[in-house]
Amino acid sequence: MENTVSKKALSIFILCILLSIFTLPVFLLADTFDLSLSLVEGGTRLELNQANQYKGVKLQVNSDVSTRYEIIQRIQQQFVNRDNPGVILRDNLVVRGLRGTNRFGTFRIPTNDIAVRDNELIYTSSSSGQADTLTLVYGLKDLDSIQPGFYQGQISFTLRPIGSTRQEVTKYLYIYISISETGTVSQKIEIITPTGSKRINLNPSKDQMIAVDILVKIDSDFNEPFSIVQYLARPLESKTGDRIDSNIINFRVAEAKKGVGAAKTDLSNNPQIIYTSSPTGQADREFIISYYIKDLSDEKSGTYNSRLQFYLRKKGIDKKIDDLDLAVENEKIFELSLEPQDPKGRIEFSNLKPKSLPQQSEVIVDIKSNTGKKYQVSQKVFSDLTNKEGNVISPEYFTLKTENIDLEGDLKFLSKANVQKGETVLYVSDAKGSAGSFKVIYELTCPADIVAGDYSTRITYSLVEL
């Protein structure tokens, strides 16, 4: 009996060992084909500036699949100046490869600095696809030619199998670049507003704010050609996030004799040369930049803000002169105007007699609005048509109909309807509160039993935001 139990126990034990032997490889069958990156100096942000001009990035390939592979560098987001989106860092951002940090494959990036480029092959593995490690060094060159400011962009590294259907692996790296002012030309060139403030205010509704003149004073001699360049730092935007095009402002340079000033030009989001010296560097001691605001009646009301930045450009290098805040105020318009057909400025039906032909009287209703909000137009009829003796015309003989002139919304009463006492909605605008106009046609039919005379009522119109 003991022998039998012992044999059973042994067979169970052997079965367990066999299960273990056949189960264990299941956990070892998962292939590894992956890429990781880390900063040589630690941390999670790669930051470059004048004090820290170069930083290293370590790439590590983990692979046991014996598949040949390559690593591709791509620019996912351009390195754009935060304050001047039109300025993009290109050849100043460089990369080099550190030889000796890889063991098996071919490092494609040279040891000297080259500009960071999109879709750049940086590494090819050995034929057997051995795992490897390599280090890249990113940095800045020609710092004096970089416009001061803050730049941010993103590059990626893609591990791509060669001759295999394995999935690519991509890792991303943000690079933050800060370039501070290394010099100033404020002692040589001044930008002066009429009030002495650092702000330009434009408002098309106020005569004194339709145009603003800025004085530019050049207090030093330049022995080489130069230009003064203007940047619009960001789009003109209100606190609610609404924007207007920069071309609602134009500018021109006056009183320039030795140099060449800009002719009348629309303001742009791109850098604009506003003044250029003579080829020998001779320049006017003073000149005027005049900024003009165009009609904004079709734009949403609000105050739109941005900033103008002025730079001295010599030999392709820009150095900051000064900044001026820019504010465009578009005052709220929410108005209703009426244009009756009757020259007397009223709705009138005169000389009414039994069985006389129907009479019509028209009113054009015009709405001006730039609030960007939905609204409605209503009429309020205070009484039935009544004469001095108190005789009343039944409402069934007094009708209205509307006609669209240039509306975008919902116009009521496109067919005849009786005019009712009290308040009646005539029109509801679209969601944007677009301006427009429409016509109301009132018609009176004389009943057979009408008492001759003049009949009247009072009608008012209202404009209300919804």
C-alpha positions as CSV (number, residue, x, y, z in Angstrom):
1,M,0.0,0.0,0.0
2,E,2.8,2.4,0.9
3,N,4.6,1.5,-2.3
4,T,1.5,2.4,-4.3
5,V,1.2,5.8,-2.6
6,S,4.8,6.5,-3.0
7,K,4.6,5.7,-6.8
8,K,1.6,8.1,-7.1
9,A,3.5,10.8,-5.3
10,L,6.5,10.3,-7.5
11,S,4.5,10.5,-10.6
12,I,2.8,13.7,-9.4
13,F,6.2,15.2,-8.6
14,I,7.5,14.2,-12.1
15,L,4.4,15.7,-13.7
16,C,5.0,19.0,-11.8
17,I,8.5,19.1,-13.0
18,L,7.4,18.5,-16.6
19,L,4.8,21.2,-16.3
20,S,7.4,23.6,-15.0
21,I,9.8,22.7,-17.8
22,F,7.1,23.2,-20.5
23,T,5.6,26.3,-18.9
24,L,8.8,28.2,-18.2
25,P,9.6,29.0,-21.9
26,V,6.2,30.8,-22.3
27,F,7.6,33.7,-20.2
28,L,10.8,33.8,-22.3
29,L,9.1,34.0,-25.8
30,A,8.3,37.7,-25.6
31,D,10.8,39.5,-28.0
32,T,12.4,42.8,-27.0
33,F,12.6,45.6,-29.6
34,D,12.6,49.0,-27.8
35,L,14.2,52.4,-27.6
36,S,14.7,54.6,-24.6
37,L,16.3,58.0,-24.1
38,S,17.7,59.9,-21.2
39,L,19.6,63.1,-20.5
40,V,23.3,62.7,-19.8
41,E,23.1,65.3,-17.0
42,G,19.8,63.9,-15.6
43,G,16.4,65.5,-15.5
44,T,13.5,65.5,-17.9
45,R,14.0,68.8,-19.8
46,L,16.7,69.6,-22.2
47,E,17.4,73.3,-21.8
48,L,19.9,75.3,-23.7
49,N,21.1,78.9,-23.2
50,Q,24.2,81.1,-23.2
51,A,25.5,79.5,-20.0
52,N,24.6,75.9,-21.0
53,Q,25.3,75.8,-24.7
54,Y,25.5,72.0,-25.1
55,K,23.6,69.1,-23.5
56,G,23.9,65.3,-24.1
57,V,21.1,62.8,-24.9
58,K,21.7,59.1,-24.5
59,L,19.8,56.7,-26.7
60,Q,19.6,53.0,-25.8
61,V,18.3,50.2,-28.0
62,N,17.2,47.0,-26.3
63,S,16.8,44.2,-28.8
64,D,17.1,40.5,-28.9
65,V,15.4,39.8,-32.2
66,S,18.5,39.7,-34.5
67,T,16.8,42.2,-36.8
68,R,18.9,44.9,-38.4
69,Y,17.6,48.4,-37.6
70,E,18.2,52.1,-37.9
71,I,17.4,55.3,-35.9
72,I,15.8,58.3,-37.6
73,Q,15.7,61.9,-36.1
74,R,12.7,64.0,-37.1
75,I,11.7,67.6,-36.2
76,Q,8.1,67.3,-34.9
77,Q,7.7,70.9,-33.9
78,Q,9.7,73.8,-35.3
79,F,11.7,75.9,-32.8
80,V,9.6,79.0,-32.8
81,N,10.2,82.2,-30.9
82,R,7.4,82.5,-28.3
83,D,7.0,86.3,-28.7
84,N,7.6,86.4,-32.4
85,P,6.1,83.3,-34.1
86,G,7.5,84.4,-37.4
87,V,11.1,83.8,-36.1
88,I,12.2,80.1,-36.3
89,L,15.5,78.8,-35.1
90,R,17.1,76.7,-37.9
91,D,20.8,76.4,-38.5
92,N,21.7,77.7,-35.0
93,L,20.5,74.5,-33.4
94,V,23.2,71.8,-34.0
95,V,24.0,68.2,-33.1
96,R,27.1,66.1,-33.0
97,G,27.8,62.4,-32.3
98,L,30.1,61.2,-29.5
99,R,32.3,58.5,-31.0
100,G,33.0,55.6,-28.7
101,T,29.6,55.7,-27.0
102,N,28.3,53.0,-29.5
103,R,29.9,49.6,-29.8
104,F,28.5,47.7,-32.8
105,G,26.7,49.8,-35.4
106,T,27.5,52.8,-37.6
107,F,27.1,56.3,-36.1
108,R,25.9,58.5,-39.0
109,I,26.2,61.8,-37.2
110,P,29.7,63.4,-37.5
111,T,31.7,64.5,-34.5
112,N,31.6,68.1,-35.6
113,D,28.4,70.3,-35.2
114,I,25.9,70.1,-38.0
115,A,22.4,71.7,-38.1
116,V,19.6,69.6,-36.8
117,R,17.6,68.4,-39.8
118,D,14.3,66.6,-40.3
119,N,14.3,62.9,-41.3
120,E,18.0,62.5,-40.6
121,L,19.5,59.0,-40.4
122,I,21.6,59.0,-37.2
123,Y,22.5,55.3,-36.7
124,T,22.5,52.0,-38.5
125,S,22.9,48.7,-36.5
126,S,25.2,45.8,-37.2
127,S,23.9,43.1,-39.6
128,S,22.8,41.0,-36.6
129,G,20.9,43.9,-35.0
130,Q,22.8,43.9,-31.7
131,A,21.5,46.1,-29.0
132,D,23.5,49.3,-28.6
133,T,23.9,52.7,-26.9
134,L,24.9,56.0,-28.4
135,T,25.1,59.6,-27.2
136,L,24.2,62.8,-29.2
137,V,25.1,66.3,-28.1
138,Y,22.7,69.1,-28.9
139,G,23.8,72.7,-28.8
140,L,23.7,76.3,-30.1
141,K,26.1,78.0,-32.4
142,D,26.5,81.7,-33.5
143,L,24.6,83.0,-30.5
144,D,25.0,86.6,-31.6
145,S,22.8,85.8,-34.7
146,I,19.9,84.4,-32.7
147,Q,17.1,86.8,-31.9
148,P,16.7,87.0,-28.1
149,G,13.7,85.3,-26.7
150,F,12.3,81.9,-25.7
151,Y,12.1,79.0,-28.2
152,Q,10.5,75.6,-27.8
153,G,10.4,72.7,-30.2
154,Q,10.2,68.9,-30.3
155,I,12.3,66.3,-32.0
156,S,11.7,62.5,-32.2
157,F,13.8,59.4,-32.5
158,T,12.3,56.5,-34.4
159,L,13.7,52.9,-34.1
160,R,12.9,51.3,-37.4
161,P,13.5,47.7,-38.3
162,I,15.1,47.0,-41.7
163,G,13.6,44.2,-43.8
164,S,11.1,43.3,-41.1
165,T,7.5,43.8,-40.3
166,R,8.1,44.6,-36.7
167,Q,6.5,47.8,-35.5
168,E,8.5,51.0,-35.3
169,V,9.2,52.6,-31.9
170,T,9.3,56.4,-31.5
171,K,10.4,58.5,-28.5
172,Y,10.0,62.3,-28.2
173,L,12.2,65.0,-26.8
174,Y,11.3,68.6,-26.1
175,I,14.1,71.2,-26.3
176,Y,13.8,74.6,-24.5
177,I,16.0,77.4,-25.6
178,S,16.4,80.7,-23.9
179,I,18.5,83.6,-25.4
180,S,18.8,86.7,-23.3
181,E,19.8,90.1,-24.5
182,T,23.6,90.3,-24.9
183,G,23.6,93.9,-26.0
184,T,21.4,96.9,-26.4
185,V,21.1,99.7,-28.9
186,S,18.7,101.8,-26.8
187,Q,21.4,104.5,-26.4
188,K,21.6,104.9,-30.2
189,I,18.0,104.6,-31.3
190,E,14.9,105.7,-29.4
191,I,11.2,104.9,-30.1
192,I,9.0,107.7,-28.6
193,T,5.2,107.8,-28.4
194,P,3.2,111.1,-28.2
195,T,2.4,110.5,-24.5
196,G,5.8,109.2,-23.6
197,S,4.3,105.8,-22.6
198,K,5.2,102.4,-24.1
199,R,1.8,102.0,-25.6
200,I,0.0,102.7,-28.9
201,N,-3.8,103.0,-28.6
202,L,-6.0,103.0,-31.7
203,N,-9.8,103.5,-31.8
204,P,-11.7,104.1,-35.1
205,S,-14.6,105.7,-33.1
206,K,-12.4,108.6,-31.8
207,D,-10.9,111.1,-34.1
208,Q,-7.8,111.6,-32.0
209,M,-7.1,107.9,-31.9
210,I,-7.6,106.9,-35.6
211,A,-3.9,107.6,-36.2
212,V,-0.8,107.7,-33.9
213,D,2.6,109.1,-34.9
214,I,5.7,107.5,-33.4
215,L,9.0,109.4,-33.4
216,V,12.2,107.5,-34.1
217,K,15.4,109.3,-33.0
218,I,18.8,108.0,-34.1
219,D,21.5,109.6,-31.9
220,S,24.6,107.9,-33.2
221,D,26.4,107.4,-36.5
222,F,26.6,104.0,-38.2
223,N,29.5,103.3,-40.5
224,E,27.7,100.4,-42.2
225,P,24.2,99.8,-43.7
226,F,21.5,98.9,-41.3
227,S,17.7,98.5,-41.1
228,I,15.1,98.9,-38.5
229,V,12.7,95.9,-38.4
230,Q,9.3,95.7,-36.8
231,Y,7.8,92.5,-35.4
232,L,4.2,91.9,-34.3
233,A,4.9,89.7,-31.3
234,R,1.5,87.9,-31.4
235,P,-1.9,88.1,-33.1
236,L,-4.3,90.9,-32.0
237,E,-6.4,89.1,-29.5
238,S,-9.1,90.1,-26.9
239,K,-9.5,88.7,-23.4
240,T,-12.3,86.4,-24.7
241,G,-9.9,84.9,-27.2
242,D,-11.3,86.7,-30.3
243,R,-8.8,87.8,-32.9
244,I,-8.7,90.4,-35.7
245,D,-6.4,90.4,-38.6
246,S,-3.3,92.5,-38.3
247,N,-4.1,94.2,-41.7
248,I,-6.7,96.3,-40.0
249,I,-3.8,98.6,-39.2
250,N,-1.5,100.1,-41.8
251,F,1.6,102.3,-41.3
252,R,4.0,104.4,-43.3
253,V,7.2,106.3,-42.6
254,A,7.3,110.0,-43.2
255,E,10.1,112.6,-43.2
256,A,12.9,110.2,-44.2
257,K,15.5,111.8,-46.5
258,K,18.8,110.1,-46.1
259,G,17.4,106.6,-45.7
260,V,14.3,104.9,-47.2
261,G,11.2,104.6,-45.1
262,A,8.3,102.1,-45.7
263,A,5.5,103.2,-47.9
264,K,1.9,102.8,-46.8
265,T,1.7,99.1,-45.8
266,D,-0.6,96.8,-44.0
267,L,0.7,95.5,-40.7
268,S,1.7,91.9,-40.9
269,N,2.4,89.0,-38.6
270,N,5.8,88.6,-40.4
271,P,8.9,90.8,-39.8
272,Q,8.7,94.1,-41.7
273,I,11.5,96.5,-42.5
274,I,10.3,100.0,-41.7
275,Y,13.5,101.9,-42.4
276,T,16.8,101.3,-44.3
277,S,19.9,103.5,-44.1
278,S,22.0,104.5,-47.1
279,P,24.6,101.9,-48.3
280,T,27.2,103.8,-46.3
281,G,25.2,103.8,-43.1
282,Q,24.0,107.4,-43.3
283,A,20.6,107.8,-41.7
284,D,18.0,110.5,-40.7
285,R,18.4,111.7,-37.2
286,E,14.6,111.6,-36.8
287,F,11.6,110.2,-38.7
288,I,8.0,109.5,-38.1
289,I,6.1,106.1,-38.2
290,S,2.4,106.7,-38.6
291,Y,-0.1,103.9,-37.6
292,Y,-3.7,104.1,-38.9
293,I,-6.7,102.0,-37.9
294,K,-9.2,101.0,-40.5
295,D,-13.0,100.6,-40.2
296,L,-13.9,97.9,-37.7
297,S,-17.7,98.0,-38.0
298,D,-17.7,94.3,-39.2
299,E,-15.5,93.2,-36.3
300,K,-16.6,92.0,-32.9
301,S,-16.4,94.7,-30.2
302,G,-13.6,94.5,-27.6
303,T,-10.1,95.5,-26.9
304,Y,-7.5,93.6,-28.9
305,N,-3.9,93.5,-27.6
306,S,-0.5,92.7,-29.0
307,R,3.0,94.1,-28.9
308,L,5.3,95.7,-31.5
309,Q,8.9,94.9,-31.2
310,F,11.6,97.0,-32.9
311,Y,15.1,95.6,-33.8
312,L,18.2,97.0,-35.4
313,R,19.4,94.7,-38.1
314,K,23.0,94.8,-39.2
315,K,24.7,92.0,-41.3
316,G,21.6,89.9,-40.8
317,I,21.8,90.0,-37.0
318,D,18.9,91.6,-35.1
319,K,19.3,93.4,-31.8
320,K,16.4,94.7,-29.7
321,I,15.7,98.4,-29.7
322,D,12.4,98.6,-27.8
323,D,8.9,97.2,-27.3
324,L,5.6,99.1,-27.6
325,D,2.3,97.6,-26.4
326,L,-0.4,97.8,-29.1
327,A,-4.1,98.1,-28.2
328,V,-7.0,98.3,-30.7
329,E,-10.3,99.3,-29.1
330,N,-13.5,98.5,-31.0
331,E,-16.4,100.1,-29.2
332,K,-19.7,98.3,-28.7
333,I,-22.3,99.0,-31.3
334,F,-25.9,97.8,-30.6
335,E,-28.3,100.1,-32.4
336,L,-31.8,99.9,-34.0
337,S,-32.9,102.5,-36.6
338,L,-36.2,102.9,-38.4
339,E,-36.9,104.4,-41.8
340,P,-40.7,104.8,-42.4
341,Q,-42.0,105.1,-45.9
342,D,-44.0,108.1,-44.9
343,P,-41.8,111.3,-45.1
344,K,-43.4,112.5,-41.9
345,G,-41.7,109.7,-40.1
346,R,-44.8,107.7,-39.1
347,I,-47.1,104.9,-40.2
348,E,-50.2,106.6,-41.5
349,F,-53.5,105.5,-43.2
350,S,-55.5,108.6,-44.1
351,N,-58.8,109.4,-45.8
352,L,-60.3,106.0,-44.9
353,K,-63.7,105.3,-46.4
354,P,-66.0,102.3,-46.6
355,K,-64.9,99.8,-49.3
356,S,-61.9,101.9,-50.3
357,L,-58.8,100.1,-51.6
358,P,-56.4,98.6,-49.0
359,Q,-53.5,100.9,-48.0
360,Q,-49.9,100.0,-47.2
361,S,-47.3,101.6,-45.2
362,E,-43.7,100.3,-44.9
363,V,-40.9,100.6,-42.3
364,I,-37.3,99.5,-42.9
365,V,-35.7,98.2,-39.7
366,D,-31.9,98.4,-39.6
367,I,-29.8,96.7,-37.0
368,K,-26.1,97.5,-36.3
369,S,-24.4,95.2,-33.9
370,N,-20.9,94.0,-33.3
371,T,-21.3,92.3,-29.9
372,G,-21.1,88.8,-31.3
373,K,-24.2,87.9,-29.3
374,K,-27.6,86.7,-30.5
375,Y,-30.4,89.2,-30.3
376,Q,-34.1,89.8,-31.3
377,V,-36.2,92.6,-32.6
378,S,-39.7,93.0,-31.4
379,Q,-42.6,95.4,-31.9
380,K,-45.2,96.5,-29.3
381,V,-48.6,97.6,-30.4
382,F,-50.3,99.6,-27.6
383,S,-53.9,99.6,-28.9
384,D,-56.2,98.7,-31.8
385,L,-56.6,101.3,-34.5
386,T,-58.9,104.0,-33.0
387,N,-60.2,107.4,-34.0
388,K,-60.8,110.4,-31.9
389,E,-64.4,109.3,-31.3
390,G,-63.3,105.9,-30.0
391,N,-64.3,103.9,-33.0
392,V,-62.1,100.9,-33.5
393,I,-61.1,98.9,-36.5
394,S,-61.2,95.2,-35.9
395,P,-57.6,93.6,-35.9
396,E,-58.6,91.3,-38.7
397,Y,-58.4,94.2,-41.1
398,F,-54.9,95.3,-40.0
399,T,-52.0,93.0,-41.1
400,L,-48.3,92.9,-41.4
401,K,-45.7,91.0,-43.5
402,T,-41.9,91.1,-43.5
403,E,-39.3,91.0,-46.2
404,N,-35.7,90.2,-45.9
405,I,-33.2,92.7,-47.1
406,D,-29.8,91.3,-45.9
407,L,-30.4,89.2,-42.8
408,E,-28.8,86.0,-41.7
409,G,-31.2,84.9,-39.0
410,D,-34.8,83.9,-38.5
411,L,-37.3,86.5,-39.9
412,K,-40.9,86.0,-38.8
413,F,-44.1,86.8,-40.7
414,L,-43.0,86.2,-44.2
415,S,-46.7,85.8,-45.0
416,K,-49.5,88.1,-43.9
417,A,-50.7,88.0,-40.3
418,N,-53.0,90.1,-38.2
419,V,-51.3,92.8,-36.1
420,Q,-51.8,91.8,-32.5
421,K,-51.8,94.1,-29.5
422,G,-48.9,93.7,-27.1
423,E,-45.3,92.5,-27.9
424,T,-44.5,90.4,-31.0
425,V,-41.1,89.1,-32.0
426,L,-40.3,90.1,-35.6
427,Y,-36.8,88.7,-36.0
428,V,-34.2,86.5,-34.2
429,S,-30.6,86.9,-35.3
430,D,-28.1,84.1,-36.0
431,A,-25.8,82.9,-33.2
432,K,-23.1,85.4,-34.2
433,G,-25.5,88.4,-33.9
434,S,-24.9,89.5,-37.4
435,A,-26.1,92.9,-38.4
436,G,-28.7,93.5,-41.1
437,S,-32.0,95.0,-42.1
438,F,-35.5,94.0,-43.0
439,K,-38.8,95.6,-44.1
440,V,-42.2,95.5,-42.3
441,I,-45.2,96.1,-44.6
442,Y,-48.4,97.1,-42.8
443,E,-51.7,96.9,-44.7
444,L,-55.1,98.2,-43.7
445,T,-58.3,97.0,-45.4
446,C,-61.3,99.2,-44.9
447,P,-64.4,97.3,-43.6
448,A,-67.7,98.2,-45.2
449,D,-69.0,99.6,-41.9
450,I,-66.0,101.8,-41.2
451,V,-66.8,105.3,-39.8
452,A,-64.8,107.8,-41.9
453,G,-61.9,109.5,-40.2
454,D,-58.3,109.2,-39.1
455,Y,-57.3,106.2,-37.0
456,S,-54.1,105.7,-35.1
457,T,-52.2,103.5,-32.7
458,R,-48.7,103.5,-31.1
459,I,-46.1,101.0,-32.2
460,T,-42.6,100.8,-30.6
461,Y,-39.7,98.6,-31.6
462,S,-37.1,97.1,-29.3
463,L,-33.7,95.5,-29.8
464,V,-32.7,93.0,-27.0
465,E,-29.7,90.7,-26.5
466,L,-30.6,87.1,-25.8
